[in-house]
Amino acid sequence: MRLLTPFALALAATLGAAAPSLAQDAPRDPFVWSDPDTGCTYLVAPGTGLTPRLRAEGVPDCPDADVRVGESFERTLREGGEALGGALRSLGDRLETEAQ
């Protein structure tokens, strides 16, 4: 999945280059723009640039964005949580031993 197409990059460059000269006439409020090539939407802030718009799940607002969590990612989160829990138990044991 490509987030920024050449057209989107050109739009960002144009907005950035034209911002000083258009500052008095340009709208100050951000607006949503949809890339006609990808269907992805972006939040455009005149004078500052654009950023990919995200869905509530935290993925880019694109037609082919996948919101499912893969098995390997779930395993990584689970193992990381277990490792963190073990480290916190070890720290607690060490602090308890030092306090005695």
C-alpha positions as CSV (number, residue, x, y, z in Angstrom):
1,M,0.0,0.0,0.0
2,R,1.4,3.4,-1.0
3,L,0.4,6.2,1.3
4,L,1.7,9.1,-0.8
5,T,1.5,8.9,-4.6
6,P,3.5,11.2,-6.8
7,F,0.3,13.3,-7.2
8,A,0.0,13.6,-3.4
9,L,3.6,14.6,-3.1
10,A,3.2,17.2,-5.8
11,L,0.2,18.6,-4.0
12,A,2.1,18.8,-0.8
13,A,5.0,20.5,-2.5
14,T,2.7,22.9,-4.3
15,L,0.9,23.8,-1.1
16,G,4.1,24.3,0.8
17,A,5.7,26.5,-1.9
18,A,2.6,28.5,-2.5
19,A,1.7,29.0,1.1
20,P,3.6,32.3,1.7
21,S,2.1,34.0,-1.4
22,L,-1.4,32.6,-0.7
23,A,-1.3,33.1,3.1
24,Q,-3.7,36.0,3.0
25,D,-6.2,34.4,0.6
26,A,-5.9,30.7,1.6
27,P,-8.4,29.2,4.0
28,R,-6.9,28.7,7.5
29,D,-9.0,25.7,8.4
30,P,-7.7,22.2,7.6
31,F,-9.7,20.1,5.1
32,V,-9.9,16.5,4.0
33,W,-8.6,15.6,0.5
34,S,-9.0,12.2,-1.2
35,D,-6.2,11.0,-3.5
36,P,-8.0,10.0,-6.8
37,D,-5.4,7.3,-7.5
38,T,-5.5,5.4,-4.3
39,G,-8.7,6.6,-2.6
40,C,-6.7,7.4,0.6
41,T,-7.7,10.5,2.4
42,Y,-5.4,13.1,3.9
43,L,-5.8,16.0,6.3
44,V,-4.5,19.1,4.5
45,A,-3.5,22.1,6.7
46,P,-2.9,25.0,4.4
47,G,0.6,26.4,4.9
48,T,1.9,23.4,6.9
49,G,1.3,20.3,4.7
50,L,-0.7,17.2,4.7
51,T,-0.8,14.0,6.8
52,P,-2.5,10.7,6.2
53,R,-6.0,10.6,7.8
54,L,-6.4,7.7,10.2
55,R,-9.4,5.5,11.0
56,A,-10.5,4.9,14.6
57,E,-8.4,1.7,14.5
58,G,-5.3,3.7,13.8
59,V,-4.8,2.5,10.2
60,P,-4.7,4.9,7.2
61,D,-8.1,5.8,5.8
62,C,-7.6,3.9,2.5
63,P,-9.8,1.4,0.8
64,D,-7.3,-1.5,1.1
65,A,-6.1,-0.8,4.6
66,D,-6.2,-4.0,6.7
67,V,-7.5,-3.5,10.3
68,R,-7.1,-7.2,11.3
69,V,-4.3,-8.0,13.7
70,G,-2.1,-10.9,12.4
71,E,-1.2,-13.9,14.4
72,S,2.5,-13.0,14.6
73,F,1.6,-9.6,15.9
74,E,-0.7,-11.1,18.6
75,R,2.1,-13.5,19.6
76,T,4.6,-10.6,19.8
77,L,2.2,-8.6,22.0
78,R,1.5,-11.6,24.3
79,E,5.2,-12.5,24.6
80,G,6.1,-8.8,25.2
81,G,3.5,-8.6,27.9
82,E,4.7,-11.8,29.6
83,A,8.3,-10.5,29.5
84,L,7.3,-7.2,31.0
85,G,5.3,-8.9,33.7
86,G,8.3,-11.1,34.5
87,A,10.6,-8.1,34.7
88,L,8.2,-6.3,37.0
89,R,7.9,-9.3,39.3
90,S,11.7,-9.6,39.4
91,L,12.1,-5.9,40.3
92,G,9.4,-6.3,43.0
93,D,11.3,-9.3,44.5
94,R,14.6,-7.4,44.4
95,L,13.1,-4.3,46.1
96,E,11.4,-6.5,48.7
97,T,14.7,-8.2,49.4
98,E,16.6,-4.9,49.7
99,A,13.9,-3.5,52.1
100,Q,14.5,-6.4,54.6
